[in-house]
Amino acid sequence: MAALNERGLAVRNRRGYFMAQCPTHPDREPSLSIRPVVGKVWLHCWAGCDKADVREALNLSLADLFDDELDKSRLPTPVVVAEYDYLDEHGELLFRVERRFPKGFRQKRPDGKGGWVYNTEGVRRVLYRLPAVLAAVAEGRTVWVAEGEKDVAAIERAGEVATCNPGGVGMGWHPSYGDALKGADVVIVADRDDKGREHARRVLADLEGKAKSVVVVEAAAGKDATDHFFAGHTLVDFLPAGEAPTPPPVVTEQEAPRRVRLTKASTIKPRPVRWVWEDRMPSGSITLIPGREGIGKSLTLVWLTAQLTRGTLPGVHFGAPRPVIYAATEDSWAHTIVPRLMVAGADLEMVYRVDVVTQAGREAPLTLPDDCEGLVAEIRAEGVAMLALDPLMSVIGHGIDTHRDRELRTALDPLAKLADETGCAIGALAHFNKSSSNDALNLITGSRAFSAVARAVVAVARDDEAEDGSCVLSQAKNNLGRLSVPHLRYVVDEVTLDTEEGPAKVGKLRFIGESDRGVTDILGNSDGDDKSSRAEAAEWLKNYIGAKANKEAAATDVMRDGTAAGFSRDQLKRAKAKAKIESRKAAFGEGWVWALSDPEESAKGAKGAGHGDMHPSHSSALPSPETAEVVQLFPGTETPQETSC
C-alpha cells in the first residue's frame, strides 16, 4: 500500500481486498486488484497489464509479495477476506463459510429472519459450487477437486470447474460427496504435505467406481493450487502426484526481465462454439443488441431471459432451463422489469437482479471492470447462462471515456474474459447515434471498441413501411458463425397485468415471422429514396398491377417496366408494402408474381406473420407455438392490442 500511496495512486477498500489505479497504464478508474492472502499478496490488473510490469512500476520484487508481515494499517483485525456460499442442487443457500485474516474460518447459516447464526449443527453438508459441478458433469466437462475454497477460486480463474468439501482436511471427505461426481472426469489436486496427500487418497478411494476417470496431481510450485498459479504456472503445468516440485525462483535485487512463453497448439483442446440462441448469440462471448430508442430493445432482452429460464430458446440450453443475471439501471424493477418478465413468461425464481454491497453495507450499482471478479464467482455458483446488461453503457466505470478505444477496453476486455472463462453469454443493449449511416456497427454510440470486442451484433430497427408498425431484428455481425440468418419481424403487444395494487399495462414482444427486409435495408437510403418517391412508386405499382388481368403481374415484368418508368429496383421493392402488394409463387415453372393484396389481409402484416407458419423444431430460430401455449400466463384473456414498437 505504501508503494501505491507514494505514487499518488487511488486505492479503494473492497471488503477484504483492494482496487487501485494501475501504475502501468492510464487508469482513471482503479483496475488493479490487490488481494491479501496469508503470507502473500495477489496482484491482477483487469486491463491485462503484466504482473512483472506492475511490480517494476511500484519498485517491488517478487519477494516483497511473499512477506509474512502484510501491511495491516488499512485492515481491521480480524477481517473477513472472503465468504463462500454452499448451495444445494436447487441453488438454495445452506450455509456460508467466512475466511478471516489472520487465518481462520467460521461457518454460519441463515436464521430465517434475514440474519445469521454461527451454529451449523444439523445443516446438510454438500460440495462447494454444487450447482456448477452438476451442470459441468451433465455437459461432460472435467471437474477439479481441491482442498479448500481459495484453491477452487484459483482453478476457476484458470477457466475450469472446481469444488471442495466443507472444512477441507479438517472435516474430511464424506462418501455422499462422490455421488455428485458420478460419471465425471475428475482431477484431484492434492496439497503437497502428508495431510493433503492422505486427504487426496480418501477422495480417490471414494470416487473409484463412481467417476468416469480420476487423476491426482500436485502443484508445480508451492504447496497448493493457489501457490501453483501465483508462481506463474498454468493448468497444464500440474505434476503427477509424487513428482518433485519446481525449485522456487531465485529472487535478486535486480529482478530478471519479463520473458516470452510459448505454448504448443497441440496442448490446447479445440472446443466447438456453443450457441445460447442458435446461430445468433454465442455462449462465452459478448453480443450487442443496438438500436434507436423506443423500438423494444429492452423487451428483446426480456424475451431472451424468459426463453432461457424456461428452456425454450433454440440453442445449447434448449430443454434445460438456466438462470439469468439481469442488470437494469434505467427502469424500475417493481414498475417495469418484473412486470415485463412476468408477461414474457419468465421463471422469476431463475432471474437475479444484481447489485453491489459496499464495505459500509450500502448498495451500489454494478461497475466494470471493478466487479468482474465478483461476477465470475456468482455466475459459476449459479450456473448462469446469460448476463443481461440493460444498457451496457450504464455499467461502465465512471471516469472511463467511452469514446476512446484504449480506455473503453479497460472495461470491455475484462468483460470478454469473464464470458470466455465462465461460458456465460453477455447480452448487452446499446444505442444508435443520430448519423444517417446504414451500417449498424457504425451507428453504435461511443467508441468502435463496442462492436470490435463483441463477437456478435443483433441490430433492431422499426420498419416505417410496415402497415402493422412492426420492427425487424437482423444479424449485423457474427464472428463465430454465419451471418446469413433470416431477418425476424416482431410487434409489441400491450398486455394488462393484474397486480395487488391494480391493473398495469405492460409491453410484450411477439415475433411474427421472417422479414424480407433487414435492418440495413431499413436504415439505408443509398439511391436517394425518400417518402415522396416511395409514394410515387407505390402509386405506379397499384395502377400498373391493377390494370392487369387477375390484378397480378410477373415480377420480371414489374421490374422491367418499373425501371423503364424511372424507378429503381430497390424503390419498387420498398414500395410493395405501401401499395399493399404481395409476391407469391405462380404455377409450377412460371416464376414469381406480384399481386394486389386483399386490404384486410395486407393489414395483418408481413409474409409469415402468423405463428402458424413457424415449424416447431429445435433448429428453429424461435420457440415452437406449442411451447408458447404451455407457458401462456393469462389463459382466457382477450387478445392483446398490437402497439407501435
C-alpha positions in Angstrom: 0.0 0.0 0.0 2.9 2.3 0.8 4.2 1.9 -2.8 0.9 2.9 -4.2 0.4 5.8 -1.8 3.9 7.2 -2.6 2.9 7.5 -6.3 -0.4 9.2 -5.5 -2.5 6.3 -6.9 -6.1 5.9 -5.7 -6.8 2.8 -3.5 -10.2 1.6 -2.6 -11.1 -0.9 0.1 -13.5 -3.5 -1.4 -14.5 -5.6 1.7 -11.4 -7.7 2.2 -9.5 -6.7 -1.0 -8.5 -3.5 -2.7 -8.8 -1.9 -6.1 -6.1 0.6 -7.1 -5.1 2.6 -10.1 -2.6 0.6 -12.1 0.8 2.3 -12.4 1.5 0.8 -15.9 -1.3 2.3 -17.9 -3.6 5.4 -17.8 -6.1 4.3 -15.3 -8.8 6.8 -14.3 -10.9 4.1 -12.6 -9.0 1.6 -10.5 -8.4 -1.7 -12.3 -5.6 -3.2 -10.3 -7.0 -5.9 -7.9 -4.9 -6.5 -4.7 -5.9 -9.4 -2.6 -4.2 -10.2 0.8 -3.7 -14.0 1.1 -1.9 -15.4 4.2 1.8 -14.8 3.6 1.4 -13.2 0.2 -0.3 -10.6 -1.9 -2.1 -11.3 -5.2 -1.9 -8.6 -7.9 -4.1 -8.7 -11.0 -4.7 -5.9 -13.5 -8.1 -6.3 -15.2 -6.8 -4.3 -18.2 -4.3 -7.0 -18.9 -1.1 -5.5 -17.7 1.7 -8.0 -16.9 2.3 -8.6 -13.2 6.1 -8.1 -13.6 5.5 -4.7 -15.2 3.2 -3.7 -12.3 5.9 -4.8 -9.7 8.6 -2.9 -11.6 6.5 0.2 -11.7 6.0 0.0 -7.9 9.7 -0.9 -7.4 8.7 -4.2 -5.8 10.5 -7.5 -6.1 8.7 -10.9 -6.2 10.0 -11.4 -2.6 8.1 -8.3 -1.4 4.8 -10.1 -2.3 5.8 -13.1 -0.1 6.0 -11.2 3.1 4.6 -12.7 6.3 4.2 -9.2 7.7 1.5 -7.7 5.5 0.5 -4.0 5.8 -2.4 -4.2 8.1 -2.7 -0.5 8.6 -5.9 -0.4 6.5 -7.4 -3.7 7.6 -9.3 -4.3 10.8 -8.1 -7.4 12.7 -9.6 -9.9 12.3 -11.2 -9.2 9.0 -13.4 -11.4 6.7 -11.4 -11.5 3.5 -13.7 -13.9 1.7 -17.1 -15.6 2.0 -18.1 -18.9 0.4 -21.7 -19.9 -0.1 -22.6 -23.6 0.0 -25.8 -24.2 -2.1 -27.9 -27.3 -2.7 -28.6 -28.7 -6.1 -31.5 -26.2 -6.5 -29.4 -23.2 -5.6 -30.8 -22.8 -2.1 -28.3 -21.4 0.4 -27.5 -24.0 3.1 -24.6 -22.3 5.0 -21.7 -19.8 4.5 -18.0 -20.1 5.3 -16.1 -17.0 6.3 -12.3 -16.9 5.7 -10.7 -14.4 8.1 -7.4 -12.7 8.3 -5.2 -13.7 10.1 -6.1 -17.3 9.1 -9.3 -18.7 10.5 -12.7 -19.9 9.4 -16.2 -19.6 10.7 -19.4 -21.2 9.4 -22.9 -19.7 9.7 -26.4 -20.3 8.4 -29.4 -18.1 7.7 -31.7 -17.7 10.7 -34.7 -17.3 8.5 -35.2 -13.7 9.7 -32.6 -12.0 7.4 -29.7 -12.6 9.9 -27.2 -15.3 10.6 -26.5 -17.9 13.3 -22.9 -19.1 13.9 -24.1 -22.7 14.5 -24.4 -25.1 11.6 -25.1 -28.3 13.6 -27.6 -30.4 11.7 -27.2 -28.5 8.4 -26.8 -30.7 5.3 -23.2 -30.8 4.0 -22.7 -30.6 0.3 -19.8 -29.9 -2.2 -18.8 -26.3 -2.7 -20.2 -24.9 -6.0 -22.6 -27.9 -6.2 -24.9 -26.4 -9.0 -21.9 -25.6 -11.2 -20.5 -29.1 -10.6 -23.7 -30.8 -11.5 -24.0 -28.7 -14.7 -20.4 -29.5 -15.6 -20.9 -33.2 -15.1 -24.1 -33.1 -17.3 -22.1 -31.2 -20.0 -19.2 -33.7 -19.9 -16.7 -31.1 -18.5 -13.8 -32.1 -16.2 -14.3 -31.3 -12.6 -11.3 -30.4 -10.4 -11.3 -31.3 -6.6 -9.1 -29.1 -4.5 -8.6 -29.0 -0.7 -10.2 -25.6 0.1 -12.3 -22.8 -1.3 -9.4 -20.4 -2.2 -7.9 -23.1 -4.3 -11.2 -23.6 -6.0 -11.3 -19.9 -6.8 -7.7 -20.2 -8.3 -8.7 -23.0 -10.5 -11.9 -21.2 -11.6 -9.8 -18.2 -12.6 -7.9 -20.5 -14.9 -11.2 -21.4 -16.6 -12.2 -24.8 -15.1 -15.0 -26.0 -12.8 -13.7 -26.8 -9.4 -15.0 -27.9 -6.0 -14.0 -29.0 -2.5 -15.7 -30.4 0.6 -16.6 -28.2 3.5 -13.8 -27.9 6.1 -11.2 -29.5 3.8 -8.9 -31.9 5.5 -10.2 -31.0 8.9 -13.8 -32.2 8.3 -12.8 -34.9 5.8 -14.5 -36.3 2.7 -17.9 -37.9 3.1 -19.0 -40.7 0.7 -22.1 -38.7 -0.2 -20.0 -36.0 -1.9 -18.9 -38.5 -4.5 -22.5 -39.1 -5.7 -22.4 -35.7 -7.4 -19.4 -36.7 -9.5 -20.8 -40.0 -10.9 -19.7 -40.4 -14.5 -17.4 -37.4 -14.4 -13.8 -36.9 -15.4 -12.1 -35.7 -12.2 -8.7 -34.2 -11.4 -7.8 -34.2 -7.7 -5.3 -31.5 -6.6 -3.5 -32.8 -3.5 -1.8 -30.3 -1.2 1.9 -31.0 -1.1 2.1 -32.3 2.5 1.2 -35.5 4.4 -2.3 -34.4 5.4 -3.0 -33.2 1.8 -1.9 -36.4 0.2 -3.9 -38.5 2.7 -7.0 -36.4 2.0 -6.5 -37.0 -1.7 -6.2 -40.7 -1.2 -9.5 -40.8 0.6 -11.2 -38.8 -2.2 -9.7 -41.1 -4.8 -10.9 -44.2 -2.9 -14.5 -42.9 -2.8 -14.6 -41.9 -6.5 -13.4 -45.3 -7.7 -16.4 -46.9 -9.3 -18.3 -43.6 -9.3 -16.3 -41.3 -11.5 -15.5 -42.0 -15.2 -11.8 -41.2 -14.6 -9.7 -39.8 -11.8 -6.2 -38.3 -11.9 -4.3 -37.0 -8.8 -1.9 -34.1 -9.3 0.2 -31.7 -7.2 1.3 -28.1 -7.6 4.5 -27.5 -9.6 5.5 -24.8 -7.1 4.5 -24.2 -3.6 2.0 -26.2 -1.5 -1.4 -25.9 -3.3 -3.2 -24.8 -6.3 -3.1 -21.1 -5.2 0.7 -21.2 -4.9 0.9 -23.0 -8.3 -0.9 -20.3 -10.2 0.7 -17.5 -8.1 4.1 -18.7 -9.3 3.0 -18.2 -12.9 2.2 -21.8 -13.7 -0.9 -22.9 -15.8 -3.3 -25.9 -15.7 -1.0 -28.0 -17.9 1.9 -27.5 -15.5 0.4 -29.5 -12.6 2.6 -32.5 -11.8 1.5 -36.1 -11.3 1.3 -36.8 -7.6 4.7 -37.6 -6.0 6.9 -35.8 -8.5 9.3 -33.2 -7.2 8.2 -29.6 -7.5 9.8 -26.9 -9.5 12.5 -25.2 -7.4 11.4 -21.7 -6.2 12.7 -18.8 -8.2 15.9 -17.1 -7.1 15.0 -13.5 -6.4 17.7 -10.9 -6.6 17.6 -7.1 -6.1 17.5 -6.7 -9.9 14.6 -8.9 -10.9 15.0 -10.7 -14.2 13.2 -9.1 -17.2 9.9 -10.4 -18.4 10.1 -13.4 -20.7 8.1 -14.8 -23.6 6.4 -18.1 -23.0 5.3 -20.3 -25.9 2.5 -22.9 -25.7 2.2 -25.6 -28.3 -1.1 -25.6 -30.1 -1.2 -29.3 -29.7 -1.7 -28.9 -25.9 -4.8 -26.7 -26.4 -8.1 -28.6 -26.7 -10.3 -27.4 -29.5 -13.9 -26.6 -28.5 -17.0 -26.1 -30.6 -18.9 -22.8 -30.5 -22.0 -23.2 -28.2 -25.0 -21.0 -29.1 -27.3 -19.7 -26.4 -29.6 -18.6 -29.3 -29.0 -20.8 -32.3 -26.7 -19.1 -34.9 -27.3 -15.7 -33.4 -25.9 -15.4 -29.8 -22.8 -17.4 -28.8 -22.1 -18.6 -25.3 -18.9 -17.3 -23.7 -19.0 -14.0 -25.7 -20.4 -10.5 -25.8 -23.4 -10.0 -28.0 -24.5 -6.4 -28.6 -28.2 -5.5 -29.3 -28.2 -1.9 -30.6 -31.0 0.2 -31.9 -32.8 3.5 -31.5 -35.0 4.5 -28.6 -38.5 3.1 -28.2 -38.3 0.0 -30.5 -38.3 -2.8 -27.9 -34.6 -3.4 -27.3 -35.2 -4.0 -23.6 -38.2 -6.2 -24.4 -35.9 -8.3 -26.7 -33.6 -8.9 -23.7 -36.5 -9.7 -21.5 -37.8 -12.2 -24.2 -34.4 -13.9 -24.3 -34.4 -14.1 -20.5 -37.8 -15.7 -20.4 -36.9 -18.3 -23.0 -33.6 -19.2 -21.2 -35.3 -19.6 -17.8 -37.9 -21.9 -19.4 -35.5 -23.8 -21.5 -37.4 -22.9 -24.7 -34.7 -20.9 -26.6 -33.3 -22.9 -29.5 -29.7 -23.4 -28.6 -27.4 -25.2 -26.2 -29.8 -24.8 -23.3 -32.9 -25.9 -25.1 -34.9 -28.2 -22.8 -32.7 -27.2 -19.8 -33.8 -24.0 -18.0 -30.9 -21.9 -16.8 -30.6 -18.8 -14.6 -30.0 -15.2 -15.9 -28.4 -12.3 -14.1 -30.1 -9.1 -15.1 -28.5 -5.7 -14.6 -31.0 -2.9 -15.4 -30.4 0.7 -14.2 -32.7 2.8 -16.3 -36.0 1.2 -15.4 -37.8 0.4 -12.1 -37.7 -3.3 -11.2 -41.1 -3.1 -9.5 -42.9 -1.0 -12.2 -41.2 -2.2 -15.3 -38.7 -5.1 -15.2 -40.6 -7.6 -13.1 -44.0 -7.0 -14.9 -42.2 -7.4 -18.3 -40.6 -10.6 -17.1 -44.0 -11.9 -15.9 -45.9 -11.3 -19.1 -43.0 -12.7 -21.1 -43.4 -15.9 -19.1 -40.0 -15.9 -17.3 -39.4 -18.1 -14.3 -38.8 -15.3 -11.8 -37.0 -17.8 -9.4 -34.3 -18.0 -12.0 -33.8 -14.3 -12.7 -31.4 -12.5 -10.4 -31.2 -8.7 -10.0 -27.5 -7.8 -9.5 -26.4 -5.1 -7.0 -23.1 -4.5 -5.2 -22.8 -4.1 -1.4 -20.1 -1.7 -0.3 -17.9 -2.3 2.8 -20.2 0.2 4.7 -23.2 -2.0 3.8 -24.7 0.3 1.3 -26.0 -0.8 -2.1 -24.2 0.4 -5.2 -24.7 -0.2 -9.0 -22.7 -2.8 -10.8 -19.4 -1.3 -12.2 -17.0 -2.6 -14.8 -14.2 -3.6 -14.5 -14.3 -3.5 -10.7 -17.0 -6.1 -10.2 -15.9 -8.7 -12.9 -14.2 -10.9 -10.3 -17.3 -11.0 -8.1 -19.5 -11.7 -11.2 -17.3 -14.7 -12.1 -17.9 -16.3 -8.7 -21.7 -15.8 -8.9 -22.0 -17.0 -12.5 -20.1 -20.2 -11.6 -22.0 -20.7 -8.4 -25.5 -20.4 -10.0 -24.7 -21.9 -13.4 -25.9 -18.7 -15.1 -26.5 -18.8 -18.9 -26.7 -15.1 -19.6 -25.6 -11.8 -18.1 -28.1 -9.2 -19.3 -26.8 -5.6 -19.3 -29.6 -3.1 -19.9 -27.8 -1.0 -21.2 -24.1 -1.8 -21.3 -23.1 1.9 -21.1 -24.6 2.2 -17.6 -22.2 -0.3 -16.0 -19.0 1.2 -17.5 -17.0 2.7 -14.6 -17.1 6.4 -14.0 -14.1 8.2 -15.4 -13.7 5.8 -18.4 -14.2 7.8 -21.6 -16.4 5.5 -23.7 -15.4 7.3 -26.9 -11.7 6.4 -26.5 -10.9 2.8 -27.6 -8.0 2.3 -25.2 -9.9 3.5 -22.2 -13.1 1.6 -23.1 -11.2 -1.6 -23.5 -10.2 -1.5 -19.8 -13.8 -2.3 -19.1 -14.8 -4.4 -22.1 -11.7 -6.7 -22.2 -12.3 -8.0 -18.7 -15.9 -8.5 -19.5 -15.0 -10.5 -22.6 -12.6 -12.6 -20.5 -15.3 -13.1 -17.9 -17.6 -14.5 -20.6 -14.9 -16.8 -22.0 -13.8 -18.2 -18.6 -17.4 -18.9 -17.5 -19.1 -19.8 -20.8 -21.8 -17.3 -19.9 -23.3 -15.3 -22.7 -23.3 -11.5 -22.4 -26.4 -9.8 -23.8 -25.8 -6.1 -23.8 -28.0 -3.3 -25.1 -26.6 -0.3 -26.9 -28.0 2.8 -28.6 -27.7 4.1 -32.1 -26.3 7.6 -32.7 -28.0 10.3 -34.9 -26.0 9.7 -38.0 -27.6 8.6 -41.3 -25.4 5.5 -42.0 -27.0 2.2 -42.9 -24.2 0.3 -41.2 -25.5 -0.8 -37.8 -21.9 -1.2 -36.5 -21.0 2.4 -37.3 -24.2 3.7 -35.7 -23.4 2.3 -32.2 -22.9 5.2 -29.8 -19.4 5.5 -28.4 -16.1 4.0 -29.4 -15.7 1.5 -32.2 -14.4 -0.9 -29.4 -18.0 -1.7 -28.5 -18.6 -3.5 -31.8 -15.0 -4.7 -32.1 -15.0 -6.6 -28.8 -18.4 -8.1 -29.3 -18.4 -11.3 -31.2 -22.0 -10.9 -32.4 -24.2 -7.9 -33.0 -28.0 -8.3 -33.3 -29.4 -5.0 -34.5 -33.1 -3.9 -34.4 -34.9 -1.1 -36.2 -38.5 0.0 -36.8 -39.8 -0.6 -40.3 -41.7 2.6 -41.1 -43.1 1.0 -44.3 -44.8 -1.9 -42.4 -48.5 -1.5 -42.1 -48.6 -3.3 -38.7 -46.0 -1.0 -37.1 -43.6 -3.9 -36.7 -39.8 -3.9 -36.1 -37.1 -6.0 -37.6 -34.2 -7.9 -35.9 -31.1 -8.7 -38.1 -27.7 -10.2 -37.6 -25.3 -7.3 -38.2 -22.1 -9.2 -37.1 -21.3 -12.8 -36.3 -17.6 -13.6 -35.9 -18.3 -17.2 -34.7 -21.0 -18.3 -37.1 -22.9 -17.5 -40.3 -24.2 -14.0 -41.0 -26.9 -15.2 -43.4 -29.6 -16.0 -40.9 -33.2 -14.8 -41.6 -34.3 -11.4 -40.5 -37.1 -11.7 -37.9 -40.1 -9.4 -37.6 -41.8 -8.5 -34.3 -44.5 -6.4 -32.8 -45.1 -5.1 -29.2 -48.4 -6.1 -27.7 -50.0 -4.2 -24.8 -50.9 -6.7 -22.1 -52.8 -6.0 -18.9 -51.2 -7.5 -15.8 -53.2 -7.8 -12.6 -51.2 -6.7 -9.5 -52.1 -6.3 -5.9 -52.4 -2.6 -6.4 -54.5 -2.8 -9.6 -54.0 -3.5 -13.3 -50.8 -2.5 -15.1 -50.3 -2.0 -18.8 -47.1 -3.9 -19.9 -45.4 -4.3 -23.3 -44.7 -7.8 -24.5 -42.6 -8.6 -27.6 -44.0 -11.1 -30.1 -42.2 -12.4 -33.1 -44.5 -12.7 -36.1 -42.2 -14.4 -38.6 -39.4 -13.7 -41.0 -38.8 -10.5 -42.9 -37.6 -9.9 -46.5 -36.2 -6.5 -45.3 -33.3 -6.4 -42.9 -32.1 -3.6 -40.7 -29.6 -2.4 -43.3 -32.5 -2.1 -45.8 -34.5 -0.1 -43.3 -31.6 2.2 -42.4 -30.3 2.6 -45.9 -31.1 5.2 -48.4 -28.3 4.7 -50.9 -30.3 5.7 -54.0 -31.7 8.9 -52.6 -35.1 7.3 -52.0 -37.5 9.4 -49.8 -41.1 9.3 -48.7 -42.4 11.2 -51.7 -40.6 9.0 -54.2 -41.8 5.8 -52.4 -45.3 7.2 -52.6 -44.9 7.8 -56.3 -43.5 4.2 -56.8 -46.4 2.8 -54.7 -49.0 4.7 -56.8 -47.4 3.5 -60.0 -47.4 -0.1 -58.8 -51.1 0.0 -57.8 -52.0 1.5 -61.2 -49.8 -0.9 -63.1 -50.8 -4.1 -61.4 -54.4 -3.0 -61.0 -54.8 -2.8 -64.8 -53.6 -6.4 -65.3 -55.8 -9.4 -65.5 -56.4 -11.0 -62.2 -54.7 -7.9 -60.6 -51.3 -9.6 -60.8 -48.1 -9.4 -63.0 -44.9 -11.3 -63.3 -42.2 -10.0 -61.1 -39.8 -9.7 -64.0 -42.3 -7.6 -65.9 -42.8 -5.3 -62.9 -39.0 -4.7 -62.6 -38.6 -4.2 -66.4 -41.5 -1.7 -66.8 -40.9 -0.1 -63.4 -37.2 0.8 -64.1 -38.3 2.0 -67.6 -40.7 4.3 -65.7 -37.8 5.8 -63.8 -37.9 3.8 -60.5 -35.0 1.7 -59.1 -35.5 -1.9 -58.3 -34.9 -1.1 -54.6 -37.6 1.6 -54.7 -40.1 -0.8 -56.2 -39.3 -3.4 -53.5 -39.7 -0.9 -50.7 -42.9 0.4 -52.2 -44.6 -3.0 -52.2 -45.8 -2.8 -48.6 -47.2 0.8 -49.1 -49.0 -0.3 -52.2 -50.4 -3.4 -50.4 -48.8 -5.8 -52.9 -47.6 -9.3 -52.1 -45.3 -11.6 -54.0 -46.2 -15.3 -54.4 -45.1 -18.3 -56.5 -47.0 -18.7 -59.7 -47.9 -22.1 -61.2 -45.0 -24.6 -61.3 -42.2 -23.4 -63.5 -43.7 -19.9 -64.1 -41.7 -17.9 -61.5 -43.0 -15.2 -59.1 -45.8 -12.8 -59.5 -46.7 -9.5 -57.7 -50.4 -9.2 -56.9 -52.7 -6.7 -55.2 -53.4 -8.0 -51.7 -56.8 -8.0 -50.1 -56.8 -4.8 -47.9 -57.9 -6.7 -44.8 -55.3 -9.4 -45.3 -52.5 -6.9 -46.0 -53.2 -5.2 -42.7 -52.2 -8.3 -40.9 -48.5 -7.8 -41.6 -45.6 -9.2 -43.5 -45.2 -12.5 -45.1 -45.1 -15.3 -42.5 -46.8 -13.1 -39.8 -48.7 -15.9 -38.1 -47.1 -18.2 -35.6 -48.8 -21.0 -37.5 -46.2 -20.5 -40.2 -43.3 -21.4 -37.8 -42.4 -25.1 -37.7 -41.7 -26.3 -34.2 -38.2 -27.7 -34.1 -35.0 -27.4 -32.1 -33.3 -25.7 -35.0 -36.0 -23.1 -35.4 -34.9 -19.5 -34.6 -38.0 -19.1 -32.3 -39.7 -21.3 -29.7 -42.4 -23.5 -31.1 -46.1 -22.4 -30.9 -46.8 -25.5 -28.7 -44.2 -24.3 -26.2 -45.8 -20.8 -26.2 -49.2 -22.3 -25.4 -47.8 -24.2 -22.5 -46.4 -21.1 -20.8 -49.4 -18.8 -21.6 -49.7 -16.8 -18.4 -53.2 -15.5 -18.8 -55.4 -18.1 -20.5 -58.8 -16.8 -21.4 -57.8 -13.1 -21.5 -58.7 -11.0 -24.6 -56.3 -10.9 -27.5 -53.8 -8.1 -26.7 -53.8 -5.0 -28.8 -50.7 -4.5 -31.1 -48.9 -1.3 -30.4 -46.0 0.5 -32.0 -42.6 -0.7 -31.2 
